[in-house]
Amino acid sequence: LFRSLQPKDLSFQQGNQICIGTDHNRLIAVSFLKNYGKDASIIVVSPSHRGKQLAKQLLQKHISQLSAVFCQVAQDNTACKNACMHAGLRPVKVLAGPAGKPSLLFSNVQEETFCKHQH
């Protein structure tokens, strides 16, 4: 089900962040983290701009501005796994993905460490 983002959706909450990449004022890449990526992590790069390390750059922007970054990636999504690793994230946990496929949780911190610091 599709809906438009409302102002309350974009209100500041710790760990929520949107980063965008543009080329001559055209949107070419976007990433979104909710709750540092633990609730949602989305990276989209325009097909015409793939292979230019834009996903890595978006992730590095999140890493530079947040105390922790998590990104859940389907185990068969090689491009996204590579972007995570090149950005400095490491696999910290194996999960069942939303479609039932095995997924890897990537992060720049150990999950247990992050949870302890958030309480």
Disulfide bonds with the S-S distance in Angstrom:
none
